[in-house]
Amino acid sequence: MKGWKFGMILVEVVEETGEEICELVELYAIDKEDEYAMYCKARIMCPGDLELAYQDIKKDGVNRWFYENGTFKFEMDDDLGERSWDWEPNEA
C-alpha cells in the first residue's frame, strides 16, 4: 500500500432530498498496517493528478467511513472566500 491516495469522502446527506455531498481529498495511511485514516483537501496540480484521482475514485468509490464514524462541521472562511470543513471522530 502506498502512503496516500485520492479519495471521494461523503461529508453530508441533505435531509430533505437525500442528496449526498462529497469532497475530493487526499487520504493518508499513518503506518503500513493502518487504513487510510487521515485526509486533507486534494491538491490537483496537473492533468496527471486529475487522472490519478479519477482512477483512485473509480476503483474505490465513495468513502463513507469518516461520515459514519464522526461529524463534519462546516464554516465559511471569509479570508479565502470558501467553505472550510473539519471532522471530529465520534466518542467511543
C-alpha positions in Angstrom: 0.0 0.0 0.0 1.3 3.4 -0.9 1.2 6.1 1.8 -1.6 8.1 0.2 -4.2 8.1 -2.5 -7.0 10.4 -3.7 -10.5 9.7 -2.4 -14.0 11.0 -2.5 -15.5 11.2 1.0 -19.1 11.6 2.0 -19.4 14.7 4.2 -23.2 15.4 4.3 -26.5 13.9 3.3 -29.2 16.6 2.6 -32.1 15.6 4.8 -34.8 16.9 2.6 -33.6 15.3 -0.6 -31.2 12.5 0.4 -28.6 14.1 -1.9 -25.1 13.1 -0.9 -22.4 15.8 -0.8 -18.9 14.6 -1.3 -15.4 16.2 -1.2 -12.3 15.3 -3.1 -9.5 14.6 -0.7 -6.1 13.0 -0.3 -6.2 10.1 2.1 -3.2 9.1 4.1 -2.1 6.0 6.0 -0.3 6.7 9.2 1.8 3.5 9.1 2.0 0.3 6.9 -0.7 -1.6 8.9 -3.1 1.4 9.2 -6.0 2.0 7.0 -6.3 5.4 5.3 -7.3 7.3 8.5 -6.3 10.9 7.8 -7.2 13.2 5.0 -6.6 16.7 3.7 -8.1 18.8 0.8 -6.9 17.4 -2.5 -4.3 19.3 -4.5 -4.7 18.8 -8.2 -1.6 20.4 -9.7 -1.5 18.9 -13.3 -3.6 16.7 -15.6 -1.8 13.7 -14.3 -3.1 14.3 -10.8 -6.6 14.6 -12.2 -6.2 11.2 -14.0 -4.8 9.6 -10.8 -7.7 11.0 -8.8 -10.1 9.6 -11.3 -8.5 6.2 -11.2 -8.4 6.0 -7.4 -12.0 7.1 -7.0 -13.2 4.8 -9.8 -11.5 1.9 -8.1 -12.7 2.7 -4.5 -16.0 4.5 -4.9 -17.2 6.9 -2.3 -15.6 6.6 1.2 -18.3 6.6 3.8 -16.0 5.7 6.8 -15.5 9.3 8.0 -19.2 10.2 7.7 -20.2 7.1 9.6 -17.6 7.5 12.3 -17.6 11.2 13.0 -19.1 14.6 12.4 -18.2 17.2 9.8 -18.5 20.9 10.8 -18.7 23.5 8.0 -17.7 27.1 8.3 -17.3 29.9 5.9 -13.7 31.2 5.6 -14.2 34.9 4.8 -10.5 35.4 4.1 -10.4 32.6 1.5 -14.0 33.2 0.3 -14.8 29.5 0.5 -16.3 26.9 2.8 -13.9 25.1 5.1 -14.7 21.9 7.0 -13.4 19.9 9.8 -14.1 16.4 11.0 -14.3 15.1 14.6 -14.5 11.4 15.5 -17.4 10.1 17.4 -16.7 9.3 21.0 -16.1 5.6 21.7 
